[in-house]
């Protein structure tokens, strides 16, 4: 009976081990299927570890040592103040982390990172690797940007040159119209002067002369 019991227990333990391994494998598969959850979990763990270290650095021993006269006078009140300080500090830090995650839109940024990672996996092009020469790597990174800016400046220069040419034509046309207007005004002034001189000459004659002239 003891041997059978042992066999049964072994089978049960083996079954539990297989179930646990299956659960671990399914959990790993689900985590692999959702890398964003892994990143969020890692981020939360890092924040939790950092918060724990900060709380550990703000221990009661250091607090009491800093405020030793007050602690010596009233230890219980000092301990109560320290507990309240730690609670408020932890709450404030957690609120700040949540606000940073919300304002920085961390989930969307991680989703973008997932898409970039998926695109990199599907790409067959060789990935960029540093050459070991910083000047060359910097040039390979900066030169395409400068070339793009140069093309943009060339397009803008051509556009400005066309606009300047159009403005020059408009200025020449305006000058020509002004010249024609000046010529018409000069001709009108000459005609007016000729007419006024004729009227003055006609008015200077005597009535008999005017009659004879008629």
C-alpha positions in Angstrom: 0.0 0.0 0.0 2.8 2.4 0.8 4.4 1.7 -2.5 1.2 2.4 -4.4 0.7 5.5 -2.3 4.2 6.6 -3.2 3.5 5.9 -6.9 0.3 7.9 -6.8 2.0 10.8 -5.1 4.9 10.7 -7.6 2.4 10.8 -10.4 0.5 13.6 -8.8 3.7 15.6 -8.2 4.7 14.8 -11.8 1.3 16.0 -13.0 1.7 19.2 -10.9 5.2 19.8 -12.3 3.9 19.3 -15.9 1.0 21.7 -15.2 3.4 24.3 -13.8 5.7 23.9 -16.7 2.7 24.2 -19.1 1.6 27.3 -17.2 5.1 28.8 -17.4 5.3 28.1 -21.1 1.8 29.5 -21.8 2.8 32.6 -19.7 6.0 33.0 -21.6 4.1 32.6 -24.9 1.6 35.2 -23.8 4.3 37.6 -22.7 6.2 37.0 -26.0 2.9 37.7 -27.9 2.5 41.0 -26.0 5.9 42.6 -25.7 4.3 45.9 -24.7 3.0 44.3 -21.5 6.6 43.2 -20.7 7.8 46.7 -21.2 5.2 48.1 -19.0 5.9 45.5 -16.4 9.6 46.2 -16.6 8.9 49.9 -16.2 6.7 49.4 -13.2 9.3 47.2 -11.6 12.0 49.7 -12.1 9.8 52.5 -10.7 8.9 50.2 -7.7 12.5 49.4 -7.0 13.5 53.0 -7.2 10.7 54.0 -4.9 11.8 51.3 -2.4 15.4 52.5 -2.5 14.2 56.0 -1.9 12.0 55.0 1.0 14.9 52.9 2.4 17.2 56.0 2.2 14.6 58.0 4.2 14.7 55.5 7.1 13.5 56.4 10.6 17.1 56.1 11.9 18.3 58.9 9.6 15.2 60.9 10.3 15.7 60.6 14.0 19.4 61.3 13.7 18.7 64.5 11.7 16.1 65.7 14.2 17.8 64.2 17.3 16.8 67.0 19.8 13.2 66.6 18.8 13.4 62.8 18.9 15.0 62.8 22.3 12.2 65.0 23.6 9.3 63.1 22.1 10.2 59.8 20.3 6.6 58.7 19.7 5.6 61.9 18.0 8.8 61.8 15.9 8.0 58.3 14.8 4.4 59.3 13.9 5.7 62.3 11.9 8.1 60.0 10.1 5.3 57.5 9.1 3.2 60.4 7.8 6.2 61.8 5.9 6.9 58.4 4.3 3.3 57.9 3.4 2.9 61.3 1.8 6.3 61.0 0.0 5.3 57.6 -1.5 1.9 58.9 -2.6 3.4 62.0 -4.1 6.0 60.0 -6.0 3.4 57.6 -7.3 1.2 60.4 -8.4 4.1 62.0 -10.2 5.0 58.8 -12.0 1.3 58.3 -13.1 1.2 61.9 -14.3 4.4 61.5 -16.3 3.1 58.3 -17.9 -0.2 60.1 -18.8 1.4 63.3 -20.1 4.1 61.4 -22.0 1.6 59.0 -23.4 3.8 56.1 -22.5 1.5 53.4 -23.9 1.4 54.9 -27.3 5.1 55.4 -27.3 5.6 51.7 -26.4 3.1 50.8 -29.2 5.2 52.8 -31.7 8.2 50.9 -30.4 6.4 47.6 -31.0 5.6 48.6 -34.6 9.2 49.6 -35.2 10.4 46.3 -33.7 8.0 44.4 -35.9 9.1 46.3 -39.0 12.7 45.7 -38.2 12.0 42.0 -37.9 10.3 41.9 -41.2 13.0 43.9 -42.9 15.7 42.0 -44.8 18.0 44.9 -45.1 21.2 44.8 -43.0 20.9 46.8 -39.9 23.2 49.8 -39.3 26.2 49.2 -37.1 28.8 51.8 -36.1 32.0 51.7 -38.1 34.2 52.6 -35.1 35.1 56.0 -36.6 32.9 58.6 -35.0 33.6 61.2 -37.7 32.4 58.8 -40.4 29.4 57.7 -38.4 28.4 61.4 -37.8 28.8 62.3 -41.4 26.7 59.3 -42.5 24.0 60.5 -40.1 24.2 64.2 -40.7 24.9 64.4 -44.5 21.5 63.1 -45.6 19.9 65.9 -43.5 22.1 68.5 -45.0 21.5 67.3 -48.5 17.8 67.4 -47.9 18.1 71.0 -46.5 20.2 72.0 -49.6 17.5 70.6 -51.9 14.9 72.6 -50.0 16.9 75.8 -50.2 17.4 75.3 -53.9 13.7 74.9 -54.4 13.1 78.0 -52.4 15.7 79.9 -54.3 14.1 79.0 -57.6 10.8 80.1 -56.3 12.2 83.4 -55.2 13.9 83.9 -58.5 10.6 83.4 -60.3 8.9 85.8 -58.0 11.6 88.4 -58.5 11.4 88.0 -62.3 7.7 88.5 -62.2 8.1 91.5 -60.0 10.7 92.9 -62.4 8.4 92.6 -65.3 5.6 94.3 -63.4 8.0 97.1 -62.5 9.0 97.5 -66.1 5.4 97.5 -67.2 4.6 100.1 -64.6 7.5 102.3 -65.7 6.4 102.1 -69.3 2.9 103.1 -68.3 4.3 106.0 -66.3 6.5 107.1 -69.3 3.5 107.0 -71.6 1.5 109.0 -69.1 4.2 111.6 -68.9 4.3 111.8 -72.7 0.5 112.3 -72.8 0.7 115.0 -70.1 3.6 116.8 -71.9 1.6 116.7 -75.2 -1.5 118.0 -73.4 0.6 120.8 -71.8 2.1 121.7 -75.1 -1.4 121.9 -76.7 -2.7 124.0 -73.8 0.2 126.4 -74.1 -0.3 126.7 -77.9 -4.0 127.3 -77.4 -3.4 129.9 -74.7 -0.8 131.7 -76.8 -3.3 131.9 -79.7 -5.9 133.3 -77.4 -3.5 135.8 -76.0 -2.5 136.9 -79.6 -6.2 137.1 -80.6 -7.1 139.1 -77.5 -4.3 141.6 -78.1 -5.8 142.7 -81.5 -8.1 145.8 -81.7 -11.8 145.4 -82.5 -11.3 146.9 -86.0 -8.5 144.6 -86.6 -10.6 141.8 -85.3 -13.4 142.8 -87.7 -11.0 143.1 -90.6 -9.5 139.8 -89.6 -12.9 138.2 -89.7 
